[in-house]
Amino acid sequence: MAQGDHIYVNCGTYTHHGIDCGDGTAIHYIGENLRGVITRTSMAEFTSGKQIFVKQYETFEFSDIVILRAESRLNENNYNLFFNNCEHFATWCKTGKHESEQVNRAATVAATVAEIGARKVMQTVSATYGASEEISVGLSNGNLERIGGFIRDRKTSKVVACVRETTPNISPASKLLRIGASASVLNLGITMMGFAIVNQRLNNIEQRLQSIEEFLSKINRKIDLGYYANFRSALDLANDAIHIKDSQARKGITINAITKLKDASYIYTDYVDKELEQGSKIAGKYLQTLVLAYVAEARCYLEIEAPELVLTRLQTRATELRPRIQKYVELLLTSNPAVYLHPQFKDQIDLRRLTQILQWINPALDENAVFELQRENLVNFLQDPNKWVDSLPSAILDRVEVPWGMFGPNPEHLKQEAYKRLPQVLEEIEFIIETYRRFEAYQGEVQAINQLGISFQEWSKLAPSEAKPNEADLMYIIPEKPLDIVFAS
């Protein structure tokens, strides 16, 4: 036996199946009375003293993918004797096919299973370069909302359209969708986030970090950029893999790239946590890097046609990202968010923008609630602005960035420099929230592919039949029927 083997024991009238984890444990359905939960147990518990057998296959997945599939369904309790039993589970982990020989041997059930297995309805979708009047009006009056690359009905929460850039390098300025040149480090759809684009974004982040190095040297801080080279080597590996014709070799190299990308994720998670704790200028750059590592990992799974793993990984990664991004947002909102409503920002920042940010943290808030929350804060700030300045994190302003006098930095200079930066800081907050929303919507994109009954490659190639107008930076993919997409938050 070896890691990733499909194993089974003979229980008399039936056989019980699972996956060998290679460490003395097995993942399988356990339970009684035709009910069960997918659980990791000791091998002794799996066998219950019976002889163990290994099921042989002519074609099967790499052991790493088998284990990832098995782990992705831990705690599932959807056992069904005919349609989702322990053998269905183990076979799916090993081959990607949801089959059970035990069920197939029952003639009366076999016909039903075959019919269900063969039934794959592809929804009709259309692509266009222009938003329909219904979408334009809905977005304008608030009946529709955009989440990443999706447009959904606020009342029903059903997705009525998907939005995609027409070229990977374009960050379209769209008043209708409220996105612009600095909207996010991510494209609207994961289909446009190929390994070359991730590499390009990574280079931009590294260049910005290098430009901050001079400032950091003044406060005895150093940046270790060595891991960016490791990240890029993983991207190069993944990019090379997609051009290999032999499927097994391609999967093997892609799995190596996934391992390297996971290493990058661990490193940058640690970096993010440390920089957030210090309120550092580079926390946002490391957050962006972490997002790119997660996206590159997801693309690897899509390239080896493992969409179920993509969805699981994106859901897990979104859970890891959300609290860190929220901590960064709260850091940039400062000790007194009412400062963003200061009269001097009248033509730059309005209550609506601040409300949209605070609604991301607490969706129950509206403009009136936000104003009431900030009313007293605004008075406190105007009475003692120096107290606010003294509490600013270095992510916004560090004391070494303004001229010093005999007794330290000039308080008035600090305050004026802080005022100068706040509009850009608010844009940074909007930037990182939009990045999270796009990342969150990537889960929806995988769900949409599954619901439409098409492959990732088919989804990627969807395009309007008409010629592309020169000014068309976006395209809209319209499903025949609205989609039920579940977002992380």
C-alpha positions in Angstrom: 0.0 0.0 0.0 1.0 3.6 -0.6 -0.1 7.1 -0.1 -3.2 7.9 -2.3 -4.2 4.2 -2.8 -7.9 3.3 -3.1 -8.2 0.7 -0.4 -11.1 -1.5 0.7 -12.1 -4.4 3.0 -14.6 -7.2 2.4 -17.5 -7.0 4.9 -19.4 -10.0 3.6 -22.4 -8.6 1.7 -20.6 -5.4 0.8 -17.1 -3.9 0.6 -16.0 -0.8 2.5 -13.8 1.8 0.7 -11.4 4.6 1.6 -8.2 6.4 0.7 -4.8 5.5 2.3 -3.2 8.7 3.6 0.2 7.1 3.8 0.7 7.9 7.5 -1.2 5.1 9.1 -4.6 6.8 8.6 -7.4 6.5 6.1 -10.1 8.9 4.9 -13.5 7.3 4.4 -17.2 7.4 5.2 -18.0 6.2 8.7 -21.4 5.7 10.3 -24.3 3.4 10.7 -27.8 2.8 9.3 -26.9 4.1 5.9 -25.7 7.4 7.2 -22.1 8.6 7.4 -19.5 11.3 7.7 -16.2 11.5 5.8 -13.6 11.2 8.5 -9.9 10.5 8.9 -9.3 7.5 11.2 -6.5 5.1 12.1 -5.9 2.3 9.6 -6.9 -0.2 12.4 -10.3 1.5 12.7 -10.8 1.4 8.9 -10.0 -2.3 8.6 -11.6 -3.5 11.9 -9.3 -6.5 11.8 -10.2 -7.5 8.2 -7.8 -8.0 5.3 -7.1 -4.9 3.3 -7.0 -4.8 -0.5 -5.8 -2.1 -3.0 -8.0 -1.4 -6.0 -6.0 -1.2 -9.2 -6.6 1.3 -12.0 -5.1 1.7 -15.5 -5.4 5.5 -15.2 -5.4 7.5 -12.0 -4.4 10.8 -10.4 -1.1 11.6 -8.7 -1.2 10.7 -5.0 -1.0 14.4 -3.9 -4.1 15.2 -5.9 -5.9 12.1 -4.5 -5.1 13.2 -0.9 -6.1 16.8 -1.6 -9.4 15.6 -3.0 -10.0 13.4 0.0 -9.2 16.1 2.5 -11.4 18.6 0.6 -14.4 16.6 1.6 -13.6 15.9 5.2 -16.7 16.2 7.5 -19.1 15.8 4.5 -22.3 14.0 5.6 -24.1 13.6 2.3 -24.0 9.8 2.3 -26.3 8.0 -0.1 -26.2 4.3 -0.7 -27.0 4.5 -4.4 -25.5 7.9 -5.4 -22.8 8.9 -2.9 -21.4 5.9 -0.9 -17.9 5.2 0.3 -16.9 3.6 -3.0 -18.2 6.7 -5.0 -16.0 8.8 -2.8 -12.8 6.7 -3.0 -13.1 6.3 -6.8 -13.7 10.0 -7.3 -10.6 10.8 -5.2 -8.5 8.4 -7.3 -9.8 9.0 -10.8 -12.1 12.0 -10.7 -15.0 9.8 -11.7 -18.0 9.4 -9.3 -18.6 5.7 -9.7 -19.4 2.6 -7.6 -19.0 -0.9 -8.9 -21.2 -2.2 -6.1 -24.1 0.0 -7.3 -23.4 -0.8 -10.9 -23.8 -4.5 -10.3 -27.4 -3.9 -9.2 -29.3 -4.0 -12.6 -32.2 -2.0 -11.4 -30.1 0.8 -10.1 -27.5 0.7 -12.9 -29.9 2.2 -15.4 -30.7 5.1 -13.1 -27.0 5.8 -12.3 -26.1 5.7 -15.9 -28.9 8.1 -16.8 -27.9 10.6 -14.1 -24.2 10.3 -14.9 -24.8 11.0 -18.6 -27.1 13.9 -17.9 -25.0 17.0 -18.3 -27.0 20.0 -19.4 -25.1 23.0 -20.7 -26.8 26.3 -20.1 -26.8 28.6 -23.0 -24.6 31.7 -22.5 -24.2 34.7 -24.7 -21.3 37.2 -24.7 -21.5 40.9 -25.6 -19.2 43.9 -25.5 -21.9 46.3 -24.2 -24.0 46.2 -21.0 -27.7 45.8 -21.8 -30.1 48.5 -20.9 -31.5 46.3 -18.1 -28.0 45.9 -16.6 -27.2 49.6 -17.0 -30.5 50.7 -15.3 -30.2 48.1 -12.6 -26.7 49.2 -11.6 -27.7 52.9 -11.7 -30.8 52.5 -9.5 -29.2 50.0 -7.1 -31.3 47.0 -8.0 -28.1 45.3 -9.2 -24.7 45.2 -7.6 -21.2 44.2 -8.7 -19.1 41.7 -6.7 -15.8 41.2 -8.4 -16.6 40.1 -11.9 -20.3 39.3 -11.2 -23.4 41.4 -11.4 -26.2 40.1 -9.2 -29.8 41.0 -8.3 -29.8 42.6 -4.8 -33.2 41.1 -3.9 -32.8 37.5 -5.1 -28.9 37.4 -4.9 -28.9 35.6 -8.3 -26.1 36.4 -10.8 -27.4 37.9 -14.0 -24.1 38.6 -15.7 -20.3 38.0 -15.5 -17.9 40.7 -16.5 -14.4 40.1 -17.9 -11.7 42.4 -19.3 -11.1 42.0 -23.0 -7.3 42.0 -22.5 -5.4 40.9 -19.4 -3.4 44.2 -19.0 -6.4 46.6 -19.1 -7.8 48.1 -15.9 -10.9 49.6 -17.4 -12.2 52.9 -16.1 -16.0 52.2 -15.8 -18.3 54.7 -14.1 -21.1 52.2 -14.4 -19.2 49.5 -12.5 -17.3 51.9 -10.3 -13.9 50.4 -11.2 -10.8 52.3 -12.3 -7.1 52.1 -12.9 -6.2 51.4 -9.3 -9.1 49.1 -8.6 -7.2 46.0 -7.7 -4.1 43.9 -8.1 -6.4 41.3 -9.6 -8.3 41.2 -12.9 -12.1 40.9 -12.8 -12.0 37.2 -13.6 -9.6 34.4 -12.7 -9.5 33.5 -16.4 -7.4 36.6 -17.0 -5.0 35.9 -14.2 -2.6 33.7 -16.1 0.9 33.0 -14.7 2.5 35.7 -16.8 0.0 38.3 -15.4 0.7 37.2 -11.8 4.4 37.5 -12.5 3.9 41.0 -13.9 1.9 42.1 -10.8 4.6 40.5 -8.6 7.3 42.5 -10.3 5.4 45.7 -9.8 5.0 45.0 -6.1 8.7 44.2 -5.7 9.6 47.5 -7.4 7.5 49.4 -5.0 9.1 47.6 -2.1 12.5 48.5 -3.4 11.4 52.2 -3.5 10.5 52.0 0.1 13.8 50.5 1.2 15.5 53.9 1.5 12.9 55.1 3.9 13.0 51.9 5.9 16.8 52.1 6.3 16.2 55.4 8.3 14.3 53.4 10.9 16.7 50.4 10.8 14.3 48.1 8.9 15.3 45.8 6.1 13.2 43.9 3.5 14.1 40.4 2.5 13.2 40.3 -1.2 14.8 36.9 -1.7 11.4 35.1 -1.5 10.1 37.0 -4.5 12.7 35.1 -6.6 11.4 31.8 -5.2 7.8 32.9 -6.0 8.8 33.7 -9.6 10.5 30.3 -10.0 7.2 28.6 -9.0 5.3 30.7 -11.6 7.9 29.8 -14.2 7.4 26.1 -13.4 3.7 26.4 -13.6 3.9 28.3 -16.9 6.2 25.7 -18.4 3.9 22.9 -17.3 0.9 24.1 -19.3 2.9 23.7 -22.6 3.7 20.0 -21.9 1.6 17.7 -24.0 1.9 14.6 -21.9 -0.8 14.9 -19.3 0.9 12.9 -16.5 4.2 14.9 -16.9 2.1 18.1 -16.9 0.4 17.2 -13.7 3.6 16.2 -12.0 5.3 19.5 -12.8 2.2 21.5 -11.8 2.0 19.7 -8.5 5.7 20.7 -7.9 4.7 24.3 -8.7 1.7 24.1 -6.2 4.1 22.9 -3.5 6.4 25.9 -4.1 3.4 28.3 -4.1 2.2 26.9 -0.8 5.6 27.6 0.6 5.3 31.2 -0.6 1.9 31.4 1.0 3.2 30.3 4.4 6.1 32.8 4.2 4.0 35.8 3.1 1.3 35.0 5.7 4.0 35.3 8.3 5.3 38.5 6.8 1.8 40.0 6.6 1.0 39.2 10.3 4.3 40.7 11.5 3.9 43.9 9.4 0.3 44.4 10.5 1.3 44.0 14.1 3.8 46.9 13.6 1.4 49.0 11.6 4.0 49.0 8.8 4.1 50.7 5.4 4.8 47.4 3.7 1.9 45.4 5.2 -0.3 46.2 2.2 2.4 45.1 -0.3 2.8 41.8 1.5 -1.0 41.4 1.5 -1.1 41.8 -2.3 1.7 39.3 -2.7 -0.2 36.8 -0.5 -3.3 37.2 -2.7 -1.3 36.6 -5.8 0.2 33.4 -4.3 -3.3 32.1 -3.6 -4.5 33.0 -7.1 -1.5 31.3 -8.8 -2.2 28.2 -6.7 -5.9 28.2 -7.8 -4.9 28.6 -11.5 -2.6 25.5 -11.2 -5.5 23.4 -10.0 -7.6 24.7 -12.9 -4.9 23.9 -15.4 -4.9 20.2 -14.2 -8.7 20.1 -14.4 -9.4 19.8 -10.7 -12.2 22.4 -10.2 -13.5 20.9 -7.0 -10.1 21.5 -5.4 -10.0 25.1 -6.7 -13.3 25.8 -5.0 -12.2 24.3 -1.7 -8.8 26.1 -1.8 -10.4 29.5 -2.7 -12.9 29.1 0.1 -10.2 28.3 2.6 -7.9 31.1 1.4 -10.8 33.7 1.5 -11.3 32.7 5.2 -7.6 33.3 5.8 -7.5 36.6 3.9 -10.6 38.3 5.3 -9.4 39.0 8.9 -6.0 40.2 7.7 -7.5 42.6 5.2 -10.0 43.8 7.8 -7.1 44.5 10.2 -5.3 46.4 7.5 -8.5 48.4 6.7 -9.0 49.3 10.3 -5.4 50.3 10.6 -5.8 52.8 7.7 -9.1 54.1 9.0 -7.0 55.4 12.0 -8.0 55.8 15.6 -10.7 58.3 14.4 -12.3 57.5 11.0 -14.3 60.7 11.2 -11.1 62.6 10.0 -12.0 61.4 6.5 -15.1 63.7 6.8 -13.0 66.7 7.6 -14.3 69.8 5.7 -11.1 70.2 3.8 -11.9 66.9 1.9 -15.3 68.1 0.8 -14.6 67.8 -2.9 -12.6 64.6 -2.5 -14.2 62.3 0.0 -17.9 62.1 0.7 -20.0 60.1 3.3 -20.9 57.6 0.6 -17.3 56.4 0.2 -16.7 56.1 3.9 -20.0 54.2 4.3 -19.1 51.7 1.6 -15.9 50.9 3.4 -17.5 50.5 6.8 -20.3 48.4 5.2 -17.7 45.9 4.1 -16.9 45.5 7.8 -20.5 45.7 8.9 -23.1 45.3 6.2 -25.9 46.4 8.5 -24.6 50.0 8.4 -26.2 52.7 6.2 -25.1 56.3 5.6 -27.2 57.6 8.5 -25.8 55.0 10.9 -22.2 55.8 9.8 -22.8 59.6 10.3 -24.2 59.0 13.8 -21.2 56.8 14.6 -18.8 59.5 13.5 -20.6 62.6 14.7 -18.9 62.6 18.2 -15.6 61.4 16.7 -15.6 64.5 14.4 -16.1 66.8 17.3 -13.4 65.1 19.3 -11.0 65.4 16.4 -11.6 69.1 15.8 -11.1 69.8 19.5 -7.8 67.9 19.7 -6.3 67.0 16.3 -2.8 66.5 17.7 -4.1 63.5 19.7 -5.1 61.9 16.4 -1.8 62.7 14.7 0.2 61.2 17.6 -1.7 57.9 17.1 -1.1 57.6 13.4 0.5 54.3 12.3 3.7 54.3 10.2 1.5 52.8 7.4 0.2 56.3 6.9 2.9 58.6 8.3 6.2 58.0 10.2 7.8 60.7 12.2 11.1 60.5 10.3 9.2 61.7 7.1 8.8 65.3 8.3 11.4 67.9 9.2 12.6 67.7 12.8 13.3 70.6 15.1 15.2 70.7 18.4 12.4 69.0 20.2 11.4 66.4 17.6 9.0 66.5 14.6 7.0 69.6 14.2 3.3 68.7 15.1 1.9 71.1 12.6 4.1 69.6 9.8 2.9 66.2 10.9 -0.7 67.2 10.7 -0.4 68.9 7.3 1.5 65.9 5.8 -1.2 63.6 7.2 -4.0 65.6 5.7 -2.2 65.6 2.4 -2.0 61.7 2.4 -5.5 60.9 3.6 -7.2 60.9 0.1 -4.6 58.5 -1.2 -5.0 56.3 2.0 -8.7 56.1 1.4 -8.0 54.9 -2.2 -5.6 52.3 -0.7 -8.5 51.1 1.5 -10.8 50.9 -1.4 -8.1 49.1 -3.4 -7.6 46.3 -0.9 -11.3 45.8 -0.3 -11.9 45.6 -4.1 -9.0 43.1 -4.3 -10.7 40.9 -1.7 -14.1 41.1 -3.5 -12.5 40.0 -6.7 -10.7 37.2 -5.0 -14.0 36.2 -3.3 -15.7 36.3 -6.7 -13.2 33.8 -8.2 -15.1 31.2 -6.1 -18.3 32.2 -7.8 -16.6 31.9 -11.2 -15.7 28.2 -10.5 -19.3 27.7 -9.3 -20.6 29.3 -12.5 -18.5 27.0 -14.7 -19.9 24.0 -12.9 -23.5 25.2 -13.1 -23.2 26.0 -16.8 -21.9 22.5 -17.4 -18.7 23.6 -19.3 -15.0 23.2 -18.8 -12.6 25.9 -17.6 -11.1 26.0 -21.1 -14.5 26.5 -22.7 -15.3 29.2 -20.2 -12.0 31.0 -20.9 -12.7 31.0 -24.7 -16.2 32.6 -24.4 -16.3 35.7 -26.6 -18.8 37.9 -28.5 -19.5 36.9 -32.1 -19.4 40.6 -33.2 -16.2 42.5 -33.9 -14.7 44.2 -30.9 -15.2 48.0 -30.8 -12.0 50.0 -30.1 -13.4 51.4 -26.9 -14.6 48.1 -25.5 -12.5 47.3 -22.5 -15.1 44.9 -20.9 -17.2 42.1 -22.1 -20.4 40.7 -20.5 -21.3 37.0 -20.3 -25.0 36.5 -19.9 -26.4 33.1 -18.7 -29.7 31.9 -20.1 -31.0 31.7 -16.5 -29.7 33.6 -13.5 -27.1 31.6 -11.5 -27.3 30.7 -7.8 -23.8 31.6 -6.7 -22.7 31.5 -3.1 -20.1 34.1 -2.0 -17.9 33.8 1.0 -19.4 36.9 2.7 
